[in-house]
Amino acid sequence: MRTLLPLVVAGLCVAAPAVAQDAHAGHGSHAGHGQAASGDHAAHSVVTSPADGAMTDGSPDWFTATFPHAMTLKTVTVQAEGVAAVSVPVTAAAATTRVSADLPTLRPGNYVLNWTAEGGDGHVMTGAVRFMVH
């Protein structure tokens, strides 16, 4: 199923939400390539905007992630193809199921956005979103 997910997501409408797997396996770091790695417990959905594989019509104004449980967004970076990653300011906020960060104006091209969030119990989730700005 994991190998099919990028193909399924790429086939969705422009800017459709990406689904990433979160193995809320308790504690530790969950890392993935467009999705968080699976663990021992049942996986939960993380939905992002822009979506992994999205082709946006112009620069997106913000990055948003919706979690199945309260998380605090800790870091966001965005990187254009062939250019160094840029840190996006993340506003300190209470843990919630929907987090966001304002994005800088992005020129047309291919991007990778990496994010990190932390749960109230200290577990960390990470993800990567690949998208194209037209």
N, C-alpha and C positions, 0 to 999 in steps of 0.2 A: 504494500500500500504506500509506503514512504516514497518509493521510486516513481509511483504514478502521480503523487500529489502535485509536483511542479507542472506536469503536463495538464492535469485537470485545472489547476489555478490559471495557467497560461491561457486556457481556452475560455475562461470566464469573460464577461463583459469588461469593458474598460473601467478601471477603478473599483472593481468588485472587491469585497473584503477578502483578505487572505486568512486561511485557517492554519494555525501552527499548533503543534501538539505540545502540551505541558504535562510532564510527568510530575505532578505534585507529590514527589516521593519523600517529602519531609524536609530535609535540609540539603544544602550543597548547591553546586552550580549546575544548571541545566543549559547546555549549549547546543546550537544547531545551525544548519545552513538553511535559513528561511523558516526554520521551525525549531522548537526546543526539543531536546532529546527525550526519548521515552524511558521510563524507569519501571519500578515494580508495581506501582499503583495504576489504576485506570487513568487514561489520558483525558485531559480537558482541553477545550478549545480556547485559543487566543486569536482574536480577530484584529487585524491592523488596517489602517488607512494612512498612506496608500497601501494597497495590497501587494503582496509578493507577485511579481509578474505583470503589474499594472502598466498601462501606457496612458499617461495623463495628458490632458489637453491644457498645457501650461503648467507653471510651477505650483505644486500643492502648497497651501498656506500653513499646514500643520501636519504633524504625525500624531496618530491616535492609536492606542492599543486598548482593547477591551478584554479583561481577564475574567475567569470564572469565580475568582475570589479577590479580595482587596489586596492591591499591590501599590508600592510607591515607585514611580519612575525615577531612576537614579542617573542614567546617562543615555545620551543619544548622539551618534555621530553620523554624518552623511558624507559620502565619498563619490566624486565623479570618476569615471573611468580614466585612469592614468594620472590622477591628481591626488594629493594627500588628503586624508580625512579631515573634516572640519567638525569640531565639537559644537553641538547645539545647546544653548542654555536651557537648563531644566529648572523650572520653578519648584521650590520646596513646597510640598503639599501633603496632606494627610493621605493615608492609604485609601484607595477606592478601586472599584472595578473598571473604571474608564479613566485612562491617563492620557495626557497630550503634551506636546511641545511645539511651539511656533518654529517653522522652518525658514531658513533664509531663502531669498529668491534664487531659484535654480534655473540655469540655462538649459536649453534642449540638450539631451544626452542621456547616457545610462548611469544609474546611481545604485549604490548599496547603502542602506541605512541600517546601522546596528544599534540595538537598544539593550539596556539592562534595567531590571526592576527587582525590588525586594519585597517579600512578604513580611507580615507582622511577626512571624516566627523566625525570621532571619534567612529563610531560603531565598536563593537568587535565581532569577530566570533571565536568559538572554535570547535574542533573536536577531535575524537579519532579514531585511526586506529588499528585494531587487526590483527596481522599476525604471521606466523610461519616461522622460519629459519630452513632449513634442512641442 
